[in-house]
Amino acid sequence: MKTSVAMCTYNGSRYLREQLESIALQTHLPDELIICDDGSTDGTVPLISEFSRRIEFPVRLFRNRENLGPTKNFEKAISHCGEDIIILSDQDDVWKPKKIERLLKSFEEHPDAAYVFSDAELIDEHGKCLNQTLWGTLEFQPGDFVGTGQLRILLKRNVVTGAGMAFLGSLFKTVTPIPSGWMHDYWIGLLGSTLSYGIAAPEPLFMYRLHMAQVCGARKETFSQKYRLSLASNEEDAWEKLKSFQKLIEHLESTGMLASLPPDRVKLLRQKEFHLLQRARSRSRSVFARTATVLGEISSGRYHRFSDSYLSAVRDLLGSQQEETSNLQ
């Protein structure tokens, strides 16, 4: 199997060289490296150009005229990949030497899998090991990521980090275009597990860097932090979440894939959609009606299966009250 690495860059010169060198030191080199730069104004582009001149595999650089943002930039990078397996890469991590080799082995052992993703060791901005793993901060147990269980996990929250992900090149046309409201890794992982399945490779295959400039991080939130975030959401957020999820169902319907899914998977998707609809509706109802709706969702178990359990219930019960209070001020 041949591999394409899809990397996105944006003003990443501080850490990019170390990431590029770690790709060049792989025991199994990629067949191509595709880089889409999103309008960098630092030394990112010259650094890539210098790297491409001395490396033995092809490096193709595409520069965006307008800033696309992470999701659309990754979609563009992936669209230029031409090999069997596409491996996603951030600009600020460090790959372990056998990352590509291990990912390919997982595909060989699971030929029907749509994607593979791995754990990572966390490092700080200086490259110092934090003695934590990515999956540890997510409280993710790879042993649970089997069968329909992986779809249940992903319908509750995303555990597939793009920086550790590789997927079949043939999956690209199936998952594009990626709609607004979705991050590329969550969209690809959720569709991959809906249509086929993914493999959680428990070995940490790269170092995931935590720093202030990154778009998404992996810092573990405390209960109080989660609680404050829950109360910070509003009615508009709830409707946007519903609309985003409905885009996934619409995508499956428009491509004819929904009709071919096993009934249990369709049922899970519809239950998630109904739960989000109930949550959104609860925000605009009277206190009595809202409480009845939330209690109904609690008793059905859908808050536990599809949201952040009782924290989400508290968000829906108290969030609207806070909105009403703020509107009077």
N, C-alpha and C positions, 0 to 999 in steps of 0.2 A: 504494500500500500504506500502510495506517495502522499506527502504532506505539504500543506500550505500553512504558513503562520500568518495570521491577520492581526496586525498591530495598529493601534491608533495613537497618535501623538498630538500634544498641544503644550507648547512651552515646557517641555520635559527634559531639557538638557542636563539638569542637575543629576538625575538618576538614570537617564537613558543609556549612557555608555555601558554601565554595568549590566543592564538588562540585555543589550545587544551582544556583549561579550559572552554572557551566559548561554545565549542561543548558539553562538558560534562554537562553543565548547561542548555541544551535545554529542553523546556517543552515537546517536543516529541523527544526522543533520537533516534539516528540512529541505524539501525540493525547491521551495521558493519562500521568500519573505515579502509580504505585501504590507506596505505602510501607507496609511492615509493621514496626512497632517492637516489639522483643523485651523490653520492660520497662525502658526507659531511666529513670534516676533523675537525669540531669543536665538540661541545657537543650535536649536534642534535640527533644522534642515541641513546645515553644513556638517553636523556630526553624522547624520545618516549618510550623506553623500560620501564622506571620508570612509565610513565603514563599508559601504557597498563596493568601493574600489579595491578593497583588499581581501574580500571574503570570497569563498569558493562557490557559494550558491547564489542564485539570482536574487537581487533585492530591487523591488519596484516601488518607487515613491510616487504617490499622488497627492497633490496639494489642492486643498479646497479654496475656491475663490471667496466663499462665504462660510462662516462658522456654522457647522451642522449640529454640534452637540454630540455627546458620546454615542447614543443609540444609532442615529442616522449615519454617523461617521463609521461605526463598526459595520453597519449594513452595507455601506459603500465598499469598505475594505474587503468584506466577505464576497461581495459580488465580483471582485477582481481575482478571487482565488480559483485555481483551476484543477486542484488535485483531489484525491479520494477523501482525505481527512483534512478538516480545517481546525487548526489549533489557535485559540484566541490568546492574545498577549496584551497586557497593560504595559505602559512605558516605564514603570517605576519599581517593578519587582525583580527578582533574581531567580532564574531557573536552576534547579539541580541538574547535574550532567545527564542523568538518565530519564529526564522527564518525557521526552518524545518516545524513547524506547519503551518505557513503561505504559504510556498511553496506547501505543500501537499493540502491545501485548494484550491489553484489556480488550481491544477490538477483535483481536485474533481469537481470544477465548470466548468472546460473546459476539459472534458475527451478525446477530440480528439486532444488536443494540443501536440506538440512534445517536447516543452521545455517551461520553465518559467525562467525569470531573473528579478532581483530586482534592485532598486536604493540603494545607500549607502551614509552614512555620511562620509566626509573626516576628517581624523585625521593626525597629524604630527608624527614624529618618537618617540615622547614622549607620544603619546596618547592624545594630546590636540586637542579638536574640532576646526576645521578651519572654521566653520559656512558656509560650502559649501557642495553641494551634488555632487555625481559622475555624474549624468545626467545633472546637471547644467553646469559642465565644458564641457560636450559633446554637450551642447545646444540641448538636446534630449527631444522631447515632446511625452510622451507615448500615448497620444490620437491619434497621427498620425500612430501608429504602429498597424494598423488593415487591414485586407483583403490583397489585392495585394500591398497595400501601404507599408507593412513591407518589402516585397521583394525589392521594389524600394529603400527604405531607406538603406538596407543592400548592395545593388549593388553599392551604392554611397560610403558608409563607414560603418565600424563596430561600433555598439552601444551596442553589447552584451558582457559584461565583464564577463569572466569566473568565477571570484570570486563570482559573484551573480547568477550563472546559475545552473539550475537543468534540467535534461532531462530524457526521457524514456529510461530504460535500453535496450529495444528492438531496439532502434535507433543505438546502437553501431555498429552492423554488417553492417548497412547501410552506416555509415559515415567513416568506416575504410577501408583501411589504410589512414591516413592523409598525404598528399603529402608534400614535401619540399616547402617552400615559403608561408606556411599558419600557422597562429597561431590556436591552437585547438579550441578556443572559436568562432572565426570568421567562421571557417570551419563548425563546428557543427551548429551554428546559421543560417548560410546561407543555408546549406542543409536542415535544419529543416523547414525553412520558404519556401523553394522551394517545398519540398515534402508535407508539412502540414502547420502548423503555430506555432508561438510562442506567449507567453503572457508576456507583460511588466507589472509587479506588481509594482505600483508606490510607495509603502511603502518602505522606507529605512530599509533593514533587516540586515545590518551589517555595521561595521566601516571599511572603506578602508584606509589603512595606506600609506602615502606618505613618502618615505625615499630614500636616495641616492643609496642604494644597490639593489633596486628592478629592475626587468627586464623591466617591462612596468609600466608606470605611468598614471596619469589622470590630469596632469597639463594643464591648459588652455593656448593655444598659442595665442599670439597677432597677428595682421595682419602682422606686419613686420617680425615676426618669421616665419610665414607661407610662406611669400614671399621669405625669404632667403632660406628656405628649398626647395621651388619650384625651385629656380635657381641652387641649389646644385645637383639636379638629372641629370643623363646623359642618353645617348641613351641606354646603357646596362640595366639601371633600367627599361626603358619603355618596352623593349622586355621581361624582366624577369616578369614584371607584367602581360603581355599578356600570357606568358607561364604558369604562376601560375593559371590564370583564366581558361585557356584551360584545365588544369588538372581537374578542377571541372566538366566541360562539358564532358570530356572523362570518368570521373567516372560515371556520370549519364548514359552515353551511354553504357558503358561496363556492367553495372548492369541491363540494360533494363528499367531504371526508366524514362529516358528522353522521351521515346515514350508514356508513360502514363500520362505525365504532361498536364495540361490545356494549350491550344495554347497561351494564353496571357502570361503565365510564360515562355514558351519556347522563345517567341518573345523578352521578356525582356533580357533573357540570351544571345541571339544572338546579340541583339543590344549592350549590354555591350561588348561582344567579338569584334564586329566590331569597336566600339569606341576605344578600347585599341589597335587594329590593326592599325587604322588610326593614333593614337598618336605615336606609335612606328615607323611607316613608315615616319612620318613627320620629325623625327629626322635625317634621312639620306638623305633628299632631299635638293635640292637647295633652296635658300631663297625664290624665287618666288613660287615654288611648295609647299614648307612648309607652306608659308603664306596662299595659296589657300586652302590647306588641313585643316588648323586650322580654317580658316573662315567658311569653309563648316561645320565643326563640331559645331562651335558656332551657326550658323544659324539653324542647325538641333535640337539644344537644348540638344545634348548629353553631352556636357561639364557640363551643369547644372544638368542633370539627373544622370550621372554616374561618374563624377569627381568633383574636388573642384572648379567648375565653372570657373570664369575668371582667378583665380590664376593658374589653370592647363593650361589654354590657354597661359598665359604669360610664364609658364615654357617651353611649347613646342616651342613657338616663339623665346624666348631669350636663352633658355638652349643650343640649338645647336650652336648658335652664340658664346656663351662662350666657348663651347668645341672646336670650330674651332680656336678661339683666343688662347686658352691654348696650342693647338697642335703646334702652331707656335712659342711658347716661349721656 
